[in-house]
């Protein structure tokens, strides 16, 4: 019995080369857009999480869980840590009724005392803190983003290229070295700041910059304007992937982004 031969053909070398060339061209065209999208996604994801942390802790003042809360940002050469803290109504009432308590000092001496960096100052940080209130606070570490806090107020900026710039990080343990905090209360009655979020006029800045961290020891290439507490500034370099999370003493949280020519929501 005669078996018919199958007519089997493969790709020729020329066809393979043409296919590879087409794939290479498509990849070359698509990669920059994908890379840019991925960088933007990293920052957007972090900004969304940080915004959620701030909104959630502020909401607890309106619900009565806490009378006074803090959002603390600690920026080191490797990561940005965001943590929330809370003070109960009983604790705040005790402080306000004690004439010798630093809470009752005159402005501005009481600002950093109220929005304190001391862990034991906050009910949620005490050793015997009730689990029912500790569940409302959070602490999250972000290695892919940074802010403008660098130490000594974060204003010693070295101009460079890219999304962030190298600076001499002075560590994150000091009261104003890479650390900033903002504090809120119900209805905006009390509104203070500490560290790098406290302006020279002893009033809070109304936002924090967030940008992509490429290498260790980098901060966002933009600083605060001491004369404008709620207005973002023009970045010192290209300014790609820089966002700002904004707030007021009453909450009113929203996000802005540097477009290359201005800040947009």
N, C-alpha and C positions, 0 to 999 in steps of 0.2 A: 504494500500500500504506500502510495506516494504522499508525503507530508508537505503541505504548502509552507513555504518560508514566510515568516512574519516580517512585515516591513516596519522595523523599529528604527526610529531616528532620534537622536539626542540634540542638545544644543551645540552649535558650533562655537569655536573660540571667539569668533567675531560677535556672535549674538550675546555671549556671556559678557564680553567687554562692553557692548552697548548697554546692556541691562545695568551693569555695575556703574557705568558712567551716569546713567539716568538717576540711579539711587543716590549717587554721590552729589549730584546737582541738587536734588530735592532736599537732601540732608543739610547741605550747606545753606540753602535758602531758609529752611525751617528751623534750624538750630538756634539762631539768634533770637527768634521770636519765642521759642520754647524756653530758652535760658532766661529771657527777660520775664516771661510769665511765671517761671518757677521761683525767681527771686522775689517777685512781687507777691506771690502766694505765701512765701515764708513770712514776710512782714505782715501781710494782711491777716494771716492766721494768728500770729502773736498779738496783733492789735485787737482782734476780736476777743481773744481770751482775756487780755488785760482789761479791756472795756467792760467785759462781763463781770470780772472781779470787782471793779469799782462800783458798777451799778448795783450789784448784789449786796455789797456791804452798806451802801447808802440806803438801799431799800429797807434794811433792817432798822434804821433810825425811824423811818416813817411807820413801820409796823410795831414799834415799841420794844423790839428785842434788845436794842441798845439805845442809850441816850447820846452817845458820842463815839465816833469811830475814826480809825486811821487807815490810810493806804500808804504803805511804806515801800519805796523803791531803793534797792541796793545794787549799785552797778560796780562790778569788779572788772578785772582785765579779761575775764573769761565768760561771765554771764550776768544777766540782769534778773534779780529776784524781786518778785512782787508779793507782798504779804499784807493781809488785812487784820485789824485788831478791833476790839470792842470794849466799851465801858457801860455797865448797866445803869439804870436810872437810880438805883439805891446808892451806888458808889458816887455818881455825879452829885446827887442831892447832899450826900455827906460832905463832899468837898466844898460845895457852894455854901453850906451852912457853917463851915469852919472858917472863921475870920483870919486865922493864921495860915490857912492853906495857900500855897502858891497860886492856886486857881483864882484867888481873889485879888491878886496883885494888879496894879494899874498897867494898862497898855503902855509900852510894848513889852514890859518885863515878864508878863504872863504868857506871851505867845508860845515860846518854845517849851515852857513848863506845861502848858495845856496839851500841845501836840507833841508829847514827850517821846523820846526814843527808848526810854527805860522800859524793859519788858515787864517788870513787876508793876508798872503803872496801870497796865491794862488787865481787866478781869479775865480776858481770854488767855492770858499768858501766865497766870498764877498757877502754882502747883495743885491747888485744890479747885481749879476752875470746873464748873459743872459741865458735863458732856453736852447738855442741851444747848449751851451757848457756844461751846467750842466748835460745834458742827457748822456754825454760820460763818466761820472765818476760814481763810485759805492761805496757802503759801505755794507759789509756783515759780520754778526756775526756767529761764529762757536762755539758751546758749546761742541761738541764731540771730538775736537782735540785741541792740544796745541803746543807750540814751545819751544825753549830753553831759551827764554827771561824770566828772573826771577827778574831782578833788579840789578843795579850795574854791568851791562855787562852780566849778566846771567851765571857767571862762578862759583858761590858758590853752587856747586852741591852736594846734599846728595844722596849717593848711596842707591838704594833700589831694589825691585823686580817689574817685570811687564813692561808694555809699557811706563809708565811715572813714575816720582818720586816726592815725596813731597818736597817742598822748602819753604822758607820764602818769600812769594810774598810781594814786597814792594809797590804795587799799580801800576797803569798804567798812572798816571798823569805827572810824571816827565819826563825830557828830555831823560833820559837814563835808566829809571826804568821800564822794561817790554815793552819798545817801541823801534822799529827799523824801519828805512825807507831806501829805495834805490830810486835814481832819475836818469832818462834817458832823452836824447834829441835825435833829429834826427841825424842819421848817427854816433852816439856815440861821438859826439863832447864834450858833458858834461856828466859826470858820477860821481855821488857823493853818499854818504850815511850819515846817522845820527843815533845816539843812538846805539842800540845793533847790528846793521849791519855795523857799522864803526869800522875798525880795529885800533890797536894801531899805525899803520903806516899812519893813516888818509886816507886809501883807503877802498873801499867797499868790504865786503865779497860777494862772487858770488853765494850765495845760502841761503836758509832758511830751517831749519829742521821742519818737521810736523809729529806728532805722535798722537796716541789715548789718549784722556783724560779720565781717569777712575773716579777720585775724584777731588774735588775742590783743588786748590793750587798745581797742579802738572805740571811739565815741562818735556820735552824730556830729557832722560838720556845721553845726548851727548853735548859737548861744541865745540866752535870754536877754531881752532889752529891759533894763531896770526901770525905764520910764514908761513902759507899756506892758502891764501885767497880763493882758489877755490877747496880745497880738503876736502871731508867729513872725519870725524874722526870715530874711532871705538867706539860704544856706551859703556857706563860705566857698564851697566847691560845687560840682555838678548837681548834687542834691537828689540823686535818684533814690527812689524807694524810702523817702522820709515821710513819716506820718506824724500827726499830733493828735493826742487824745485830749479833748477839751472838757471843761466843767465850769460850774459857777457855785456859789455858796448854797444854792438851792438845788443842785444837781445839774439838770439840763446838759446831759452828756452827749457829745457827738464827736465825730472824727473828721479831720481834714488831711489833705494830701498835697505835697508839693508837686506841681504839674510841670515845673521847669521854668515857668514864668510867674507863678503865683500860687497861693494856697486855695484849694477848692474842697468843698464837701463831697 
